[in-house]
Amino acid sequence: MRERILELAGEQFTRFGVRTVTMEDIARLVGISKKTIYQEFKDKKELVCQSFKCILDKDKQRLKFTLDDGDRVIEHLVESSKTMRDRLEHINPIAILEVQKYFPEAWAEFESFKKDFVVKDFYNVIERGKELGYFRPEIDSMILAQLRVNQVSSIFESGLEGRTGHEIMTMQLELMDHFLHGIFTEKGRIAYKQKKETSN
């Protein structure tokens, strides 16, 4: 029941905004009483925090890059692009603004995800890519990983008023493409282009 509540709450919050969706709305959609929700979550603040944590956990599983002997760097970059596209295409920018402004505990989950997962994951991707000849060998992997994460954050911190999820997605994908072509070797550019074409 808890998982079902979190799944539906996450869908509703990202689609319509956090403040618009009430506990009554979620109870009705799940097919339970509001009292049952409060048996699982003490208040809406906890539900918002846990539902966004659940979304981020799913993204972690989808994006996790494991260092091994395989050559999966380009696949990981393409998968990251797809994950970003899927997430941003289906999120209402208002939801992000509301979480930033009214739900600091939930926003802390985003900040932790960015610092403790995304930076480290992308650092590993760059390091492995340098070993395989996809990225320029002289670049500083940690600085570049932090720069990329800051690029993603900059759009959300520069104001989302009046922007659609599609517009934000387009901006983020353009930034990612620009970033990658700045650190690719020729081998990396060719491999990335081929992988994107075959995965579309």
JOPE-V182166 format. One line per field, one symbol per residue. burial: 1 if it has 16 or more other ideal C-beta (glycine too) atoms within 10 Angstrom, else 0. A space follows every 50 residues. Layout:
# JOPE-V182166
burial=???
This chain:
# JOPE-V182166
burial=00001101111111001110101001100101000010011001001111 11111100100010100000001101111110011011001111111110 00100110110011001110111111111101011000001001110110 01001000010000100110110001000100111001001100100000
